[in-house]
Amino acid sequence: MTGLLIIAHAPLASALRATAMHAFPDASASVEAYDVPAGADTQAYEAEAAQLLARLGTAETLILTDVFGATPCNIARRLADSPGVRVVAGVNVPMLWRAVNYRSKSLDDMVVLALAGASQGVMQVAVSRPQNQAIKPSTDDSINRHHQQ
């Protein structure tokens, strides 16, 4: 089983873990979250995140982080120096749910599936008028009148 560690700006990591547990309550032992607080002591944060990584106790772990180049991502990248650890930045809920759902897959497969979930879960949603409803005429004629001179 592949472990999952979410490292993000506080309180996003905990919120994402709670969202994952809402859909996959049986995954609680294989998903950890680390909220990176505001501050400058990244070495202390890295040590705390490393403890969570070790607590997962899995041979392979996918780390999901929020923003590439930010402090949580930099912490995650340092943890990825360990064998069996991969990092994906830009976490969203579809990515997270896909990763949790496929945690029985290999780490490489889990990365591919998580990235697919992220991109397929982002789309523009059009709001259209419900079918068979007439447009109400305006009481103010000036709204419908366009003067082009």
mmCIF file of the C-alpha atoms, coordinates in Angstrom:
data_MODEL
# 
_entry.id   MODEL 
# 
loop_
_atom_site.group_PDB 
_atom_site.id 
_atom_site.type_symbol 
_atom_site.label_atom_id 
_atom_site.label_alt_id 
_atom_site.label_comp_id 
_atom_site.label_asym_id 
_atom_site.label_entity_id 
_atom_site.label_seq_id 
_atom_site.pdbx_PDB_ins_code 
_atom_site.Cartn_x 
_atom_site.Cartn_y 
_atom_site.Cartn_z 
_atom_site.occupancy 
_atom_site.B_iso_or_equiv 
_atom_site.pdbx_formal_charge 
_atom_site.auth_seq_id 
_atom_site.auth_comp_id 
_atom_site.auth_asym_id 
_atom_site.auth_atom_id 
_atom_site.pdbx_PDB_model_num 
ATOM 1   C CA . MET A 1 1   ? 0.000   0.000  0.000   1.00 0.00 ? 1   MET A CA 1 
ATOM 2   C CA . THR A 1 2   ? 1.317   3.421  -0.976  1.00 0.00 ? 2   THR A CA 1 
ATOM 3   C CA . GLY A 1 3   ? 1.188   6.102  1.694   1.00 0.00 ? 3   GLY A CA 1 
ATOM 4   C CA . LEU A 1 4   ? -0.047  9.625  1.110   1.00 0.00 ? 4   LEU A CA 1 
ATOM 5   C CA . LEU A 1 5   ? 1.305   12.741 2.823   1.00 0.00 ? 5   LEU A CA 1 
ATOM 6   C CA . ILE A 1 6   ? -0.301  16.125 2.237   1.00 0.00 ? 6   ILE A CA 1 
ATOM 7   C CA . ILE A 1 7   ? 1.963   19.107 2.934   1.00 0.00 ? 7   ILE A CA 1 
ATOM 8   C CA . ALA A 1 8   ? 0.340   22.510 2.450   1.00 0.00 ? 8   ALA A CA 1 
ATOM 9   C CA . HIS A 1 9   ? -0.069  25.968 3.914   1.00 0.00 ? 9   HIS A CA 1 
ATOM 10  C CA . ALA A 1 10  ? -2.063  25.887 7.155   1.00 0.00 ? 10  ALA A CA 1 
ATOM 11  C CA . PRO A 1 11  ? -4.912  24.882 7.407   1.00 0.00 ? 11  PRO A CA 1 
ATOM 12  C CA . LEU A 1 12  ? -5.215  23.433 3.889   1.00 0.00 ? 12  LEU A CA 1 
ATOM 13  C CA . ALA A 1 13  ? -3.441  20.117 4.502   1.00 0.00 ? 13  ALA A CA 1 
ATOM 14  C CA . SER A 1 14  ? -5.729  19.189 7.416   1.00 0.00 ? 14  SER A CA 1 
ATOM 15  C CA . ALA A 1 15  ? -8.792  20.306 5.482   1.00 0.00 ? 15  ALA A CA 1 
ATOM 16  C CA . LEU A 1 16  ? -7.794  18.153 2.515   1.00 0.00 ? 16  LEU A CA 1 
ATOM 17  C CA . ARG A 1 17  ? -7.196  15.163 4.783   1.00 0.00 ? 17  ARG A CA 1 
ATOM 18  C CA . ALA A 1 18  ? -10.635 15.656 6.341   1.00 0.00 ? 18  ALA A CA 1 
ATOM 19  C CA . THR A 1 19  ? -12.105 15.780 2.835   1.00 0.00 ? 19  THR A CA 1 
ATOM 20  C CA . ALA A 1 20  ? -10.336 12.535 1.951   1.00 0.00 ? 20  ALA A CA 1 
ATOM 21  C CA . MET A 1 21  ? -11.594 10.869 5.131   1.00 0.00 ? 21  MET A CA 1 
ATOM 22  C CA . HIS A 1 22  ? -15.136 11.996 4.300   1.00 0.00 ? 22  HIS A CA 1 
ATOM 23  C CA . ALA A 1 23  ? -15.045 9.954  1.085   1.00 0.00 ? 23  ALA A CA 1 
ATOM 24  C CA . PHE A 1 24  ? -12.616 7.207  2.172   1.00 0.00 ? 24  PHE A CA 1 
ATOM 25  C CA . PRO A 1 25  ? -12.866 6.714  5.957   1.00 0.00 ? 25  PRO A CA 1 
ATOM 26  C CA . ASP A 1 26  ? -11.003 3.403  5.740   1.00 0.00 ? 26  ASP A CA 1 
ATOM 27  C CA . ALA A 1 27  ? -7.869  5.219  4.477   1.00 0.00 ? 27  ALA A CA 1 
ATOM 28  C CA . SER A 1 28  ? -7.081  7.024  7.736   1.00 0.00 ? 28  SER A CA 1 
ATOM 29  C CA . ALA A 1 29  ? -3.984  4.948  8.520   1.00 0.00 ? 29  ALA A CA 1 
ATOM 30  C CA . SER A 1 30  ? -2.388  5.622  5.123   1.00 0.00 ? 30  SER A CA 1 
ATOM 31  C CA . VAL A 1 31  ? -3.010  9.386  4.841   1.00 0.00 ? 31  VAL A CA 1 
ATOM 32  C CA . GLU A 1 32  ? -1.190  12.043 6.885   1.00 0.00 ? 32  GLU A CA 1 
ATOM 33  C CA . ALA A 1 33  ? -1.341  15.838 6.702   1.00 0.00 ? 33  ALA A CA 1 
ATOM 34  C CA . TYR A 1 34  ? 1.137   18.510 7.666   1.00 0.00 ? 34  TYR A CA 1 
ATOM 35  C CA . ASP A 1 35  ? -0.001  22.126 7.861   1.00 0.00 ? 35  ASP A CA 1 
ATOM 36  C CA . VAL A 1 36  ? 2.984   24.404 7.359   1.00 0.00 ? 36  VAL A CA 1 
ATOM 37  C CA . PRO A 1 37  ? 2.509   27.379 9.675   1.00 0.00 ? 37  PRO A CA 1 
ATOM 38  C CA . ALA A 1 38  ? 3.633   30.888 8.845   1.00 0.00 ? 38  ALA A CA 1 
ATOM 39  C CA . GLY A 1 39  ? 7.208   31.501 9.899   1.00 0.00 ? 39  GLY A CA 1 
ATOM 40  C CA . ALA A 1 40  ? 10.791  31.099 8.791   1.00 0.00 ? 40  ALA A CA 1 
ATOM 41  C CA . ASP A 1 41  ? 12.121  27.955 10.487  1.00 0.00 ? 41  ASP A CA 1 
ATOM 42  C CA . THR A 1 42  ? 11.851  25.592 7.540   1.00 0.00 ? 42  THR A CA 1 
ATOM 43  C CA . GLN A 1 43  ? 14.353  23.148 9.059   1.00 0.00 ? 43  GLN A CA 1 
ATOM 44  C CA . ALA A 1 44  ? 12.028  22.548 12.017  1.00 0.00 ? 44  ALA A CA 1 
ATOM 45  C CA . TYR A 1 45  ? 9.080   22.152 9.639   1.00 0.00 ? 45  TYR A CA 1 
ATOM 46  C CA . GLU A 1 46  ? 11.060  19.705 7.548   1.00 0.00 ? 46  GLU A CA 1 
ATOM 47  C CA . ALA A 1 47  ? 11.890  17.628 10.640  1.00 0.00 ? 47  ALA A CA 1 
ATOM 48  C CA . GLU A 1 48  ? 8.215   17.515 11.666  1.00 0.00 ? 48  GLU A CA 1 
ATOM 49  C CA . ALA A 1 49  ? 7.135   16.517 8.154   1.00 0.00 ? 49  ALA A CA 1 
ATOM 50  C CA . ALA A 1 50  ? 9.826   13.826 8.076   1.00 0.00 ? 50  ALA A CA 1 
ATOM 51  C CA . GLN A 1 51  ? 8.393   12.383 11.303  1.00 0.00 ? 51  GLN A CA 1 
ATOM 52  C CA . LEU A 1 52  ? 4.960   12.133 9.666   1.00 0.00 ? 52  LEU A CA 1 
ATOM 53  C CA . LEU A 1 53  ? 6.519   10.468 6.625   1.00 0.00 ? 53  LEU A CA 1 
ATOM 54  C CA . ALA A 1 54  ? 8.211   7.919  8.892   1.00 0.00 ? 54  ALA A CA 1 
ATOM 55  C CA . ARG A 1 55  ? 4.975   7.394  10.848  1.00 0.00 ? 55  ARG A CA 1 
ATOM 56  C CA . LEU A 1 56  ? 3.231   6.282  7.658   1.00 0.00 ? 56  LEU A CA 1 
ATOM 57  C CA . GLY A 1 57  ? 5.640   3.332  7.596   1.00 0.00 ? 57  GLY A CA 1 
ATOM 58  C CA . THR A 1 58  ? 5.145   2.616  3.898   1.00 0.00 ? 58  THR A CA 1 
ATOM 59  C CA . ALA A 1 59  ? 7.861   1.673  1.411   1.00 0.00 ? 59  ALA A CA 1 
ATOM 60  C CA . GLU A 1 60  ? 6.398   4.144  -1.098  1.00 0.00 ? 60  GLU A CA 1 
ATOM 61  C CA . THR A 1 61  ? 4.792   7.503  -0.403  1.00 0.00 ? 61  THR A CA 1 
ATOM 62  C CA . LEU A 1 62  ? 3.221   10.151 -2.597  1.00 0.00 ? 62  LEU A CA 1 
ATOM 63  C CA . ILE A 1 63  ? 3.473   13.673 -1.215  1.00 0.00 ? 63  ILE A CA 1 
ATOM 64  C CA . LEU A 1 64  ? 0.851   16.126 -2.429  1.00 0.00 ? 64  LEU A CA 1 
ATOM 65  C CA . THR A 1 65  ? 1.584   19.813 -1.944  1.00 0.00 ? 65  THR A CA 1 
ATOM 66  C CA . ASP A 1 66  ? -0.268  22.985 -2.794  1.00 0.00 ? 66  ASP A CA 1 
ATOM 67  C CA . VAL A 1 67  ? 1.965   25.442 -4.685  1.00 0.00 ? 67  VAL A CA 1 
ATOM 68  C CA . PHE A 1 68  ? 5.174   24.699 -6.561  1.00 0.00 ? 68  PHE A CA 1 
ATOM 69  C CA . GLY A 1 69  ? 8.068   26.760 -5.215  1.00 0.00 ? 69  GLY A CA 1 
ATOM 70  C CA . ALA A 1 70  ? 6.402   27.700 -1.923  1.00 0.00 ? 70  ALA A CA 1 
ATOM 71  C CA . THR A 1 71  ? 7.665   26.568 1.488   1.00 0.00 ? 71  THR A CA 1 
ATOM 72  C CA . PRO A 1 72  ? 5.456   23.435 1.704   1.00 0.00 ? 72  PRO A CA 1 
ATOM 73  C CA . CYS A 1 73  ? 6.652   22.315 -1.718  1.00 0.00 ? 73  CYS A CA 1 
ATOM 74  C CA . ASN A 1 74  ? 10.282  22.972 -0.804  1.00 0.00 ? 74  ASN A CA 1 
ATOM 75  C CA . ILE A 1 75  ? 9.881   20.842 2.323   1.00 0.00 ? 75  ILE A CA 1 
ATOM 76  C CA . ALA A 1 76  ? 8.281   18.095 0.234   1.00 0.00 ? 76  ALA A CA 1 
ATOM 77  C CA . ARG A 1 77  ? 11.070  18.247 -2.343  1.00 0.00 ? 77  ARG A CA 1 
ATOM 78  C CA . ARG A 1 78  ? 13.674  17.713 0.391   1.00 0.00 ? 78  ARG A CA 1 
ATOM 79  C CA . LEU A 1 79  ? 11.731  14.696 1.663   1.00 0.00 ? 79  LEU A CA 1 
ATOM 80  C CA . ALA A 1 80  ? 11.648  13.332 -1.880  1.00 0.00 ? 80  ALA A CA 1 
ATOM 81  C CA . ASP A 1 81  ? 15.389  12.700 -1.629  1.00 0.00 ? 81  ASP A CA 1 
ATOM 82  C CA . SER A 1 82  ? 14.392  9.560  0.257   1.00 0.00 ? 82  SER A CA 1 
ATOM 83  C CA . PRO A 1 83  ? 13.905  6.451  -1.874  1.00 0.00 ? 83  PRO A CA 1 
ATOM 84  C CA . GLY A 1 84  ? 10.286  5.613  -2.674  1.00 0.00 ? 84  GLY A CA 1 
ATOM 85  C CA . VAL A 1 85  ? 8.992   9.179  -2.284  1.00 0.00 ? 85  VAL A CA 1 
ATOM 86  C CA . ARG A 1 86  ? 7.478   11.274 -5.083  1.00 0.00 ? 86  ARG A CA 1 
ATOM 87  C CA . VAL A 1 87  ? 6.026   14.801 -4.974  1.00 0.00 ? 87  VAL A CA 1 
ATOM 88  C CA . VAL A 1 88  ? 3.163   16.309 -6.961  1.00 0.00 ? 88  VAL A CA 1 
ATOM 89  C CA . ALA A 1 89  ? 2.343   20.019 -6.601  1.00 0.00 ? 89  ALA A CA 1 
ATOM 90  C CA . GLY A 1 90  ? -0.997  21.705 -7.261  1.00 0.00 ? 90  GLY A CA 1 
ATOM 91  C CA . VAL A 1 91  ? -3.190  19.458 -5.149  1.00 0.00 ? 91  VAL A CA 1 
ATOM 92  C CA . ASN A 1 92  ? -6.940  19.688 -5.584  1.00 0.00 ? 92  ASN A CA 1 
ATOM 93  C CA . VAL A 1 93  ? -9.774  17.482 -4.344  1.00 0.00 ? 93  VAL A CA 1 
ATOM 94  C CA . PRO A 1 94  ? -10.153 15.383 -7.540  1.00 0.00 ? 94  PRO A CA 1 
ATOM 95  C CA . MET A 1 95  ? -6.396  14.667 -7.433  1.00 0.00 ? 95  MET A CA 1 
ATOM 96  C CA . LEU A 1 96  ? -6.587  13.771 -3.769  1.00 0.00 ? 96  LEU A CA 1 
ATOM 97  C CA . TRP A 1 97  ? -9.568  11.453 -4.137  1.00 0.00 ? 97  TRP A CA 1 
ATOM 98  C CA . ARG A 1 98  ? -7.960  9.728  -7.102  1.00 0.00 ? 98  ARG A CA 1 
ATOM 99  C CA . ALA A 1 99  ? -4.732  9.208  -5.152  1.00 0.00 ? 99  ALA A CA 1 
ATOM 100 C CA . VAL A 1 100 ? -6.533  7.864  -2.082  1.00 0.00 ? 100 VAL A CA 1 
ATOM 101 C CA . ASN A 1 101 ? -8.714  5.599  -4.202  1.00 0.00 ? 101 ASN A CA 1 
ATOM 102 C CA . TYR A 1 102 ? -5.697  4.063  -5.941  1.00 0.00 ? 102 TYR A CA 1 
ATOM 103 C CA . ARG A 1 103 ? -3.296  3.804  -2.985  1.00 0.00 ? 103 ARG A CA 1 
ATOM 104 C CA . SER A 1 104 ? -3.065  0.041  -3.594  1.00 0.00 ? 104 SER A CA 1 
ATOM 105 C CA . LYS A 1 105 ? -1.321  0.767  -6.917  1.00 0.00 ? 105 LYS A CA 1 
ATOM 106 C CA . SER A 1 106 ? 2.405   1.284  -7.362  1.00 0.00 ? 106 SER A CA 1 
ATOM 107 C CA . LEU A 1 107 ? 3.802   4.734  -6.688  1.00 0.00 ? 107 LEU A CA 1 
ATOM 108 C CA . ASP A 1 108 ? 4.372   5.415  -10.391 1.00 0.00 ? 108 ASP A CA 1 
ATOM 109 C CA . ASP A 1 109 ? 0.786   4.423  -11.245 1.00 0.00 ? 109 ASP A CA 1 
ATOM 110 C CA . MET A 1 110 ? -0.542  6.486  -8.360  1.00 0.00 ? 110 MET A CA 1 
ATOM 111 C CA . VAL A 1 111 ? 1.283   9.582  -9.641  1.00 0.00 ? 111 VAL A CA 1 
ATOM 112 C CA . VAL A 1 112 ? -0.169  9.152  -13.144 1.00 0.00 ? 112 VAL A CA 1 
ATOM 113 C CA . LEU A 1 113 ? -3.683  8.583  -11.804 1.00 0.00 ? 113 LEU A CA 1 
ATOM 114 C CA . ALA A 1 114 ? -3.477  11.538 -9.396  1.00 0.00 ? 114 ALA A CA 1 
ATOM 115 C CA . LEU A 1 115 ? -2.342  13.880 -12.177 1.00 0.00 ? 115 LEU A CA 1 
ATOM 116 C CA . ALA A 1 116 ? -5.163  12.651 -14.420 1.00 0.00 ? 116 ALA A CA 1 
ATOM 117 C CA . GLY A 1 117 ? -7.683  13.227 -11.637 1.00 0.00 ? 117 GLY A CA 1 
ATOM 118 C CA . ALA A 1 118 ? -6.384  16.760 -11.137 1.00 0.00 ? 118 ALA A CA 1 
ATOM 119 C CA . SER A 1 119 ? -6.624  17.764 -14.784 1.00 0.00 ? 119 SER A CA 1 
ATOM 120 C CA . GLN A 1 120 ? -9.907  15.975 -15.473 1.00 0.00 ? 120 GLN A CA 1 
ATOM 121 C CA . GLY A 1 121 ? -11.473 17.507 -12.380 1.00 0.00 ? 121 GLY A CA 1 
ATOM 122 C CA . VAL A 1 122 ? -10.931 21.083 -13.542 1.00 0.00 ? 122 VAL A CA 1 
ATOM 123 C CA . MET A 1 123 ? -13.518 22.368 -16.000 1.00 0.00 ? 123 MET A CA 1 
ATOM 124 C CA . GLN A 1 124 ? -15.630 25.369 -16.746 1.00 0.00 ? 124 GLN A CA 1 
ATOM 125 C CA . VAL A 1 125 ? -19.228 24.912 -15.676 1.00 0.00 ? 125 VAL A CA 1 
ATOM 126 C CA . ALA A 1 126 ? -21.779 26.729 -17.801 1.00 0.00 ? 126 ALA A CA 1 
ATOM 127 C CA . VAL A 1 127 ? -24.920 28.010 -16.184 1.00 0.00 ? 127 VAL A CA 1 
ATOM 128 C CA . SER A 1 128 ? -27.792 27.905 -18.628 1.00 0.00 ? 128 SER A CA 1 
ATOM 129 C CA . ARG A 1 129 ? -31.450 28.780 -18.440 1.00 0.00 ? 129 ARG A CA 1 
ATOM 130 C CA . PRO A 1 130 ? -33.640 25.816 -17.449 1.00 0.00 ? 130 PRO A CA 1 
ATOM 131 C CA . GLN A 1 131 ? -35.436 24.298 -20.412 1.00 0.00 ? 131 GLN A CA 1 
ATOM 132 C CA . ASN A 1 132 ? -38.963 25.403 -21.431 1.00 0.00 ? 132 ASN A CA 1 
ATOM 133 C CA . GLN A 1 133 ? -38.987 28.639 -19.470 1.00 0.00 ? 133 GLN A CA 1 
ATOM 134 C CA . ALA A 1 134 ? -40.084 31.729 -21.258 1.00 0.00 ? 134 ALA A CA 1 
ATOM 135 C CA . ILE A 1 135 ? -38.043 34.890 -21.062 1.00 0.00 ? 135 ILE A CA 1 
ATOM 136 C CA . LYS A 1 136 ? -39.938 37.494 -19.095 1.00 0.00 ? 136 LYS A CA 1 
ATOM 137 C CA . PRO A 1 137 ? -40.352 40.718 -21.007 1.00 0.00 ? 137 PRO A CA 1 
ATOM 138 C CA . SER A 1 138 ? -38.669 43.716 -19.490 1.00 0.00 ? 138 SER A CA 1 
ATOM 139 C CA . THR A 1 139 ? -40.820 46.523 -18.172 1.00 0.00 ? 139 THR A CA 1 
ATOM 140 C CA . ASP A 1 140 ? -38.167 49.067 -19.069 1.00 0.00 ? 140 ASP A CA 1 
ATOM 141 C CA . ASP A 1 141 ? -37.840 49.499 -22.847 1.00 0.00 ? 141 ASP A CA 1 
ATOM 142 C CA . SER A 1 142 ? -34.505 51.306 -22.478 1.00 0.00 ? 142 SER A CA 1 
ATOM 143 C CA . ILE A 1 143 ? -32.825 48.047 -21.443 1.00 0.00 ? 143 ILE A CA 1 
ATOM 144 C CA . ASN A 1 144 ? -33.543 46.453 -24.808 1.00 0.00 ? 144 ASN A CA 1 
ATOM 145 C CA . ARG A 1 145 ? -32.805 49.520 -26.898 1.00 0.00 ? 145 ARG A CA 1 
ATOM 146 C CA . HIS A 1 146 ? -29.238 49.907 -28.146 1.00 0.00 ? 146 HIS A CA 1 
ATOM 147 C CA . HIS A 1 147 ? -28.277 53.197 -29.737 1.00 0.00 ? 147 HIS A CA 1 
ATOM 148 C CA . GLN A 1 148 ? -25.453 53.010 -32.211 1.00 0.00 ? 148 GLN A CA 1 
ATOM 149 C CA . GLN A 1 149 ? -24.519 56.250 -33.888 1.00 0.00 ? 149 GLN A CA 1 
# 
